[in-house]
């Protein structure tokens, strides 16, 4: 019974990995389409405006998050464990994306404090296991 559950879990993880690869591939294609469309719109080959750049950066960071999630899934398949630092890194990248596309003028001050606290907590969570492991050796 336990062996069949393990096989089922492996198939589900492989399926998730395949779907994530497809999502990242489609996101990359979409980013390319957006860049080409924006560059071909009049006036041609002029720098993108701020809103267009935020849109492009948002897609870029989303693709990076997808790539990191693929890495998490690959590590889980190979080692059958999830590395805490990789999960924290994905969360930090996701928060970086949020900060880049965040409209500070329309965001409530308390929300900005919450984002800052979350970034601090993620940074401490990322740094602490590395520090503990380094001190043990």
N, C-alpha and C positions, 0 to 999 in steps of 0.2 A: 504494500500500500504506500509506504513512504517513498519507495523508488518511483512509483508512477506519479506521485505528487511532484517529486523532484523533476521528472521529465516534463510534466505539464508546465511547471514554473519556468523551465528552460525554454520551452516553446513560446510561452507568453513573452518572456524577455526578448527572445530573438524577433518575435513579431513587433514588439515595441521599438526595437532597434531599427528594424526595416522601415517602420512608419516614420520614425524620427529622421532617418536619412532622407526619405521622400520629402518630408516637410522642409528640411534644411535646403535640399536641392531646389524645391519650388520657391522657397523664400529667396534664394540666391538669384534665380531666374527673374523673379518679380523685382528684386532690387536692381538688376541690370536693365529691365524694361523701364523702371521709373527713372533711372539715370539717363537713359537714351531719350526718353520722352521729354524730360526736363531740359536736356541740352539742345534738343531740336525745336523746342518752342521758341517763338520770337521773343526777344532778340536772341538770335542763335549764338551758342558758344560763349555766352556771358555767364558770369558767376551766378550761382543759385542764390535766391533770396533766403532770408532766415527761416521762413516756414518750410520751404522746400528742403533746406539743409537739415532741419529737425526731422522731417519725414525720412530722409535718407539715413541719417544717423540712427533713428529708431529702428529701421529695418536692419541696418548693419549690426547693431547690438543684439537684436532678436536672433539673427543668424549665429552670432557668437555664443549666445545662450544655448541655442540648439546644438551647436558643436560640443559645448561642454557637457550637455546632457547625454549626447552620444558617448562621450568619454566615460561618464558615470556608468552608463549601461554596459559598455565594453568591460570596464573594470569589474562590474558585478558578475558578468558572464565568466570571466577568466578566474577571478579569485573568490567568487561567491560571497563577497563582502562589499560594503559601501564605505569608501574612504571619506571620513568626515570633512577633511580639508577640501576635497573636491566639491562636496555639496555646499560648503560655505563659499567657495570660490564662485560657484554658479549663482548663489544668492547675491554675492557682492556685485557680480556682473549685471544681474537683473536690476539691482538698485542703481547702479551706474547708468543704465539705460533710462530708468525712471527719472533720475536727476537731470539727464540731458534733455529729455522731452518735457520736463515739468515747467509749467508756466508759473513762475514765482509770483507774478503780480496778482494772479487770480486764485492763488492757493492760500488757504487760511494759515496764519502763523503757527497755530497749534499743530497742523499737519506737517509743516516744515520741521518743527521740533521733533515730531514723531519720526520723520524720515532720518533726521540727524541721529536720534537715539538708536534707530534700527541699524544704521550704518556703523555706529560705534559698537553695538552689540555683535554684529557680524564680524567686525574686525577683531574684536577680542576673542570671539569664538574661533576664528581662523588662526590667530596667533597662539592661543593657549596650548592646544595639543602639540604644536611644533616645539614650543618652549619646554613643555613637560618631557617630550621624547628626547630633546637635546640634553636636558639635565640628567636623564636616566643613563645616558651613555657616557 
